[in-house]
């Protein structure tokens, strides 16, 4: 079992690795401030807004549905 926020972090890292881009590049492509994404990815902030996830999806050129369509979300638990 994994928390939702850890599953989201894992999915972002997986997509970045597949596309061979850094988290800083994801931030640039998404239009999010670098600190916003880095603080979440480092576990210093929690539970990103859906609008933040939508911007991240735009960086990867995917939909929210595609973002959540991954096995990492199969065993998510409530914190």
C-alpha positions as CSV (number, residue, x, y, z in Angstrom):
1,X,0.0,0.0,0.0
2,X,1.1,3.5,-0.7
3,X,-0.3,7.0,0.0
4,X,-1.9,8.9,-2.8
5,X,0.8,11.6,-2.7
6,X,3.6,9.1,-2.9
7,X,1.9,7.4,-5.9
8,X,1.6,10.8,-7.6
9,X,5.3,11.5,-6.9
10,X,6.2,8.1,-8.3
11,X,4.1,8.6,-11.4
12,X,5.7,12.0,-12.1
13,X,9.2,10.5,-11.7
14,X,8.2,7.7,-14.0
15,X,6.9,10.0,-16.7
16,X,9.9,12.3,-16.5
17,X,12.3,9.3,-16.7
18,X,10.4,7.9,-19.8
19,X,10.7,11.3,-21.5
20,X,14.3,11.8,-20.3
21,X,13.5,15.2,-18.7
22,X,14.3,16.5,-15.3
23,X,11.8,17.7,-12.7
24,X,13.0,21.2,-13.3
25,X,12.1,20.8,-17.0
26,X,8.7,19.5,-16.0
27,X,8.2,22.6,-14.0
28,X,9.2,24.8,-16.9
29,X,7.0,23.0,-19.3
30,X,4.1,23.0,-16.9
31,X,4.4,26.7,-16.1
32,X,4.6,26.0,-12.4
33,X,7.1,27.7,-10.2
34,X,10.1,25.5,-9.7
35,X,9.7,25.6,-5.9
36,X,6.0,24.5,-6.1
37,X,7.0,21.2,-7.9
38,X,10.2,20.7,-6.0
39,X,8.7,21.1,-2.6
40,X,6.0,18.5,-3.5
41,X,8.5,16.1,-5.0
42,X,10.7,16.4,-1.9
43,X,7.8,15.7,0.4
44,X,7.8,19.2,2.0
45,X,4.3,20.0,0.7
46,X,1.4,17.6,0.4
47,X,-1.7,16.9,-1.7
48,X,-1.3,18.9,-4.9
49,X,-4.3,20.6,-6.2
50,X,-6.0,19.1,-9.3
51,X,-5.2,22.3,-11.2
52,X,-1.5,21.7,-10.3
53,X,-1.8,18.1,-11.6
54,X,-3.4,19.4,-14.8
55,X,-0.4,21.6,-15.4
56,X,1.9,18.7,-14.8
57,X,-0.1,16.6,-17.3
58,X,0.2,19.4,-19.8
59,X,4.0,19.3,-19.4
60,X,3.8,15.6,-20.3
61,X,1.2,16.2,-23.0
62,X,-1.2,13.7,-21.4
63,X,-4.7,14.0,-19.9
64,X,-5.5,13.6,-16.2
65,X,-7.1,10.2,-17.1
66,X,-3.8,9.1,-18.7
67,X,-1.9,10.3,-15.7
68,X,-4.0,8.2,-13.3
69,X,-4.1,5.2,-15.7
70,X,-1.1,3.5,-14.1
71,X,-0.7,0.5,-11.8
72,X,0.9,2.7,-9.2
73,X,-2.6,3.8,-8.2
74,X,-4.0,0.3,-7.8
75,X,-3.0,0.0,-4.1
76,X,-3.4,3.6,-2.9
77,X,-4.6,4.0,0.7
78,X,-6.0,7.0,2.5
79,X,-3.5,8.6,4.8
